[in-house]
Amino acid sequence: MKRTLAYSAIVLALSAIPALAAEHGEGGDLTLWKWVNFGILFVGLAFLAMKFGGPAFKARGEAIRKELDLARKVKNDSETKVAEIERKLGNLSTEIESFRKESRDMIARESEKISRETAQLLERAGGQAEQEITSLTNAARQAIKAEAARLALQLAEQKIAAGITPETHSSLVSTFTKDLDKVRS
């Protein structure tokens, strides 16, 4: 930094010489001094450009190169991702068809399972209904037999009552009492 200030001061001093000469009225060729002044100014600017411009341009070029490399990397990554997405999209129809087939198979299996379970339930219900019918039939038969027995007893009682006369009745009672006496002795 100090060197830069020193060089700048020298350049300024040398460029001021023609201006001082013109002010003091010294004769001479101003055109020569203008060319000398231009040369000094040109050399000073060239020196400054080389001193500061070169590294600045180099640093900026390096920064641009790094940004370009980063941009290439991002572009390559993006292209890779796009290719992957396109590949997945290409497989999407196959995967959808696969899911549809699996769904159809699953529905068919579930339908078959439900049909089997329904058939088993109907078979069980039929068996239970058959057992119930058999049970009700047996109960009805027993009720009919009991009613028939009751009616037969009633009929027998009526026939017996109609067939017993007072003499038969006395004879039966006396036979019964004799039998009782035999049993007691």
WOGIMO-V266388 format. One record per backbone hydrogen bond with DSSP energy under -0.5 kcal/mol. NH is the residue of the N-H (numbers start at 1). CO is the residue of the C=O. If there is no record, write none. Layout:
# WOGIMO-V266388
NH/CO
NH/CO
This chain:
# WOGIMO-V266388
5/1
6/2
7/3
8/4
9/5
10/6
11/7
12/8
13/9
14/10
15/11
16/12
17/13
17/14
20/16
21/17
22/18
23/19
24/20
26/21
30/28
33/29
34/30
35/31
36/32
37/33
38/34
39/35
40/36
41/37
42/38
43/39
44/40
45/41
46/42
47/43
48/44
49/45
50/46
51/47
52/48
53/48
53/49
54/49
56/52
57/53
58/54
59/55
60/56
61/57
62/58
63/59
64/60
65/61
66/62
67/63
68/64
69/65
70/66
71/67
72/68
73/69
74/70
75/71
76/72
77/73
78/74
79/75
80/76
81/77
82/78
83/79
84/80
85/81
86/82
87/83
88/84
89/85
90/86
91/87
92/88
93/89
95/91
96/92
97/93
98/94
99/95
100/96
101/97
102/98
103/99
104/100
105/101
106/102
107/103
108/104
109/105
110/106
111/107
112/108
113/109
114/110
115/111
116/112
117/113
118/114
119/115
120/116
121/117
122/118
123/119
124/120
125/121
126/122
127/123
128/124
129/125
130/126
131/127
132/128
133/129
134/130
135/131
136/132
137/133
138/134
139/135
140/136
141/137
142/138
143/139
144/140
145/141
146/142
147/143
148/144
149/145
150/146
151/147
152/148
153/149
154/150
155/151
156/152
157/153
158/154
159/155
160/156
161/157
162/158
163/159
164/160
165/163
169/165
170/166
171/167
172/168
173/169
174/170
175/171
176/172
177/173
178/174
179/175
180/176
181/177
182/178
183/179
184/180
185/181
